Amino acid sequence: MARYRLQWTLEGHRGPVNCVAFTEDGAILASGADDGHILLWSLADGKLCHRLRPKQGPVICIRWLSRSQLDRGYRLLAGGADGTVQLWGINRDLISSEQLSSHTVLNGPIEDITVDDTCQAIVVIGLGRVVVFTITDAQGRDPLRFATAEPPFSQGAFAALARTAHFFCEGKCILVCFLDAKEIIAWNMSPWKMIWRQKLQTRIGSTAWHEATRTLLVWNLVDGIDVYRFTDNPTNRFGFVRKLRVRIKRNHINLVQLSASGNFAISGSDNGEVYIWDVESGRQTQVLGHSKGMVLNMQSTPRSLICEYRVVRCPGHCSAFPKRLCPLV
């Protein structure tokens, strides 16, 4: 079984890191932070390649567009604490960049952005609203085109915080998970309509979805991670499978991930450790301990894992250290 070892510690942000994202080939890492900057790193040598300054407050989430859409270089989406979504174009050698699009979407922070390359659709979520854009590549036109919002902007927002969103059914549908409402709602993308909703037993802090294995992980803010499987039962779409227990000292949302194969679950913690489990057996296979702070987020590719750490260096000051871990076979 593959195991992970530390390869790089990437230091460059002046505030806690909130999000990281690999390019499709795993060669470039983007990191966004409270300092309002997005840094691009080469994972061949661990060096900083480029810095973006979106001017949207703390950067909450980032997503790369697929290589199939990158005829003129890289494209990176950024969601900010000011409620804006921006699309950046970055040339192939990572030397220059330009802002291609900017939309004010919400009256509060963007919680999540998810992209479906098949349908060329983007879903943006946050406090009480789900917003859909389509991706276009027409010269001289805004590449992000507004499609729909739920509820419509002419109506008041949901009284619930949408935390995560995932495309499923090969991009034909989207499921959105709400924190305190403990609810998952699914919409059909075209035509846009709600198709089902399900209430869970716990709050939904963060989630991870794997299409091929139909597996959903939920950070429940109580005792760790709940594992669910998507079913064909119209009255119970997600059936509970097992619990992966994590000792929680502070009521903090930690991010969860599924490996590329869907066989392994990965989670952070509030004690500086990263836990890896075999999903089928529920057995913990490895513990990575590299700090005394909170592990805020992880992103994985088939052969690497990035972990963000918030480490208290002195009173009132936090720094973030993404760490790249490569599996030993």
Residue pairs with C-beta under 8 A, 6 or more apart in sequence:
1 285
2 327
2 328
2 329
3 286
3 327
3 328
4 276
4 286
4 288
4 305
4 325
4 326
4 327
4 328
5 325
5 326
5 327
5 328
6 290
6 323
6 324
6 325
7 46
7 304
7 324
7 325
7 326
8 43
8 46
8 323
8 324
9 46
9 321
9 322
9 323
10 29
10 31
10 39
10 41
10 46
10 48
10 321
10 322
10 323
10 324
11 319
11 321
12 31
12 39
12 48
13 31
13 33
13 34
13 35
13 37
13 39
13 319
13 320
14 33
14 35
14 37
15 33
15 34
15 35
15 58
15 318
15 319
15 320
16 33
16 34
16 296
16 310
16 318
16 319
16 320
17 31
17 32
17 33
17 296
17 297
17 308
17 310
17 320
17 321
17 322
18 32
18 33
18 34
18 58
18 59
18 60
18 61
18 296
18 297
18 308
19 31
19 32
19 59
19 60
19 61
19 62
19 297
19 308
20 29
20 30
20 31
20 32
20 62
20 297
20 299
20 306
20 308
20 322
21 29
21 30
21 62
21 63
21 64
21 76
21 299
22 28
22 29
22 64
22 299
22 301
22 304
22 306
23 29
23 30
23 64
23 67
23 74
24 64
24 66
24 67
25 67
26 43
26 301
26 302
26 303
26 304
27 42
27 43
27 44
28 40
28 41
28 42
28 43
28 49
28 74
28 94
29 40
29 41
29 43
29 306
29 322
29 324
30 38
30 39
30 40
30 41
30 62
30 64
30 76
31 38
31 39
31 41
31 62
31 308
31 320
31 322
32 38
32 58
32 59
32 60
32 61
32 62
32 78
33 39
33 58
33 59
33 320
34 58
34 59
35 58
36 53
36 54
36 55
36 56
36 57
36 58
36 59
36 80
37 51
37 52
37 53
37 54
37 59
38 51
38 52
38 53
38 54
38 59
38 62
38 76
38 78
38 88
39 48
39 50
39 51
39 52
40 48
40 49
40 50
40 51
40 52
40 90
40 94
41 47
41 48
41 49
41 322
42 49
42 94
43 304
43 324
46 324
49 94
50 90
50 94
50 95
50 97
52 76
52 78
52 88
52 90
52 97
54 78
54 80
54 84
54 86
54 88
54 99
56 78
56 79
56 80
56 81
56 82
56 84
56 86
57 80
57 81
57 82
58 80
58 81
58 109
59 78
59 79
59 80
59 81
60 79
60 80
60 81
60 109
60 110
60 111
61 78
61 79
61 110
61 111
61 112
61 113
62 76
62 77
62 78
62 79
62 113
63 76
63 77
63 113
63 114
63 115
64 74
64 75
64 76
64 77
65 74
65 75
65 76
65 77
65 115
65 117
65 135
66 115
66 117
68 117
69 75
69 117
69 120
69 135
69 137
71 137
72 89
72 91
73 89
73 90
73 91
73 92
74 89
74 90
74 91
74 92
74 94
75 87
75 88
75 89
75 90
75 100
75 143
76 87
76 88
76 90
77 85
77 86
77 87
77 88
77 113
77 115
77 122
78 85
78 86
78 87
78 88
79 85
79 109
79 110
79 111
79 112
79 113
79 124
80 86
80 109
80 110
81 109
81 110
82 104
82 109
83 104
83 105
83 106
83 107
83 108
83 109
83 110
83 126
84 102
84 103
84 104
84 105
84 110
85 102
85 103
85 105
85 110
85 113
85 122
85 124
85 133
85 144
86 99
86 101
86 102
86 103
87 99
87 100
87 101
87 102
87 143
87 144
88 97
88 98
88 99
88 100
89 97
89 98
89 99
89 100
90 96
90 97
91 97
100 142
100 143
101 142
101 143
101 144
103 133
103 144
103 146
105 124
105 126
105 129
105 131
106 124
106 126
106 127
106 129
106 131
107 127
107 157
108 126
108 127
109 126
109 127
110 124
110 125
110 126
111 125
111 126
111 127
111 161
111 162
111 163
111 164
112 124
112 125
112 126
112 162
112 163
112 164
112 165
113 122
113 123
113 124
113 125
114 122
114 123
114 165
114 166
114 167
114 174
115 121
115 122
115 135
116 122
116 123
116 167
116 171
117 171
118 170
118 171
119 167
119 171
119 172
119 189
119 190
120 134
120 135
120 136
121 132
121 133
121 134
121 135
121 147
121 167
121 171
121 189
122 132
122 133
122 134
122 135
122 144
123 130
123 131
123 132
123 133
123 165
123 167
123 174
123 176
124 130
124 131
124 132
124 133
125 131
125 162
125 163
125 164
125 165
125 176
126 161
126 162
127 157
127 161
127 162
128 151
128 156
128 157
128 158
128 159
128 160
128 161
128 162
129 149
129 150
129 151
129 157
129 158
129 162
130 149
130 150
130 162
130 165
130 174
130 176
130 187
131 146
131 148
131 149
131 150
132 146
132 147
132 148
132 149
132 174
132 189
132 192
133 144
133 145
133 146
133 147
134 144
134 145
134 147
135 143
135 144
135 145
136 142
136 143
136 144
136 145
137 143
147 192
148 192
150 187
150 192
150 194
151 157
151 158
158 178
160 178
160 179
160 180
160 181
160 183
161 178
161 179
161 180
161 181
162 176
162 177
162 178
162 179
163 177
163 178
163 179
163 204
163 205
163 206
163 207
163 253
164 176
164 177
164 204
164 206
164 207
165 174
165 175
165 176
165 177
166 174
166 175
166 207
166 209
167 173
167 174
168 174
168 175
168 186
168 209
168 211
168 230
170 211
171 189
172 188
172 189
172 190
173 186
173 187
173 188
173 189
173 195
174 186
174 187
174 189
175 184
175 185
175 186
175 187
175 209
176 184
176 185
176 186
176 187
177 183
177 184
177 204
177 207
177 218
178 184
178 185
178 204
179 203
179 204
179 205
180 203
182 199
182 200
182 201
182 202
182 203
182 204
183 197
183 198
183 199
183 200
183 204
184 197
184 198
184 200
184 204
184 237
184 238
185 194
185 196
185 197
186 194
186 195
186 196
186 197
186 237
187 193
187 194
187 195
188 194
188 195
196 234
196 237
198 236
198 237
198 238
200 218
200 226
200 238
202 218
202 220
202 221
202 222
202 226
203 220
203 221
203 222
204 218
204 219
204 220
205 218
205 219
205 220
205 221
205 253
205 254
206 218
206 219
206 253
206 254
206 255
206 256
207 216
207 217
207 218
207 219
207 256
208 216
208 217
208 256
208 257
208 258
208 265
209 215
209 216
209 217
209 258
210 216
210 258
210 262
212 262
213 229
213 258
213 262
213 263
213 279
214 229
214 230
215 227
215 228
215 229
215 230
215 258
215 262
215 279
216 227
216 228
216 229
216 230
216 238
217 225
217 226
217 227
217 228
217 244
217 256
217 257
217 258
217 265
217 267
218 225
218 226
218 228
218 256
219 225
219 253
219 254
219 255
219 256
219 267
220 226
221 248
221 251
221 253
222 248
223 243
223 245
223 246
223 248
224 243
224 244
224 245
224 246
224 247
224 248
224 267
225 243
225 244
225 246
225 256
225 265
225 267
226 240
226 242
226 243
226 244
227 240
227 241
227 242
227 243
227 244
227 265
227 279
227 282
228 238
228 239
228 240
228 241
229 238
229 239
229 241
230 237
230 238
231 237
231 238
231 239
233 239
242 282
243 282
244 265
244 267
244 275
244 277
244 282
244 284
246 254
246 267
246 269
246 275
247 269
247 271
248 269
248 270
249 270
249 271
250 270
250 294
252 270
252 294
254 267
254 268
254 269
254 270
254 294
254 295
254 296
255 267
255 268
255 296
255 297
255 298
256 265
256 266
256 267
256 268
256 298
257 265
257 266
257 267
257 298
257 299
257 300
258 264
258 265
258 266
258 279
259 265
259 266
259 300
259 302
260 300
260 301
260 302
261 302
262 279
263 278
263 279
263 280
264 276
264 277
264 278
264 279
264 285
265 276
265 277
265 279
266 274
266 275
266 276
266 277
266 298
266 300
266 305
267 274
267 275
267 298
268 274
268 294
268 295
268 296
268 297
268 298
268 307
268 308
269 275
269 294
269 295
270 294
270 295
271 292
271 294
272 289
272 290
272 291
272 292
272 293
272 294
272 295
272 309
272 311
273 287
273 288
273 289
273 295
274 287
274 288
274 289
274 290
274 295
274 298
274 305
274 307
275 284
275 286
275 287
275 288
276 284
276 285
276 286
276 287
276 288
277 283
277 284
277 285
278 285
288 307
288 325
290 307
290 309
290 323
291 309
291 311
291 321
292 311
292 312
293 309
293 310
293 311
293 312
293 318
294 309
294 310
295 307
295 308
295 309
296 308
296 309
296 310
296 320
297 307
297 308
298 305
298 306
298 307
298 308
299 305
299 306
300 306
303 326
303 327
304 324
304 325
304 326
304 327
305 324
305 325
305 327
306 322
306 323
306 324
306 325
307 322
307 323
307 325
308 320
308 321
308 322
309 320
309 321
309 322
309 323
310 318
310 319
310 320
311 318
311 319
311 320
311 321
312 318
313 319
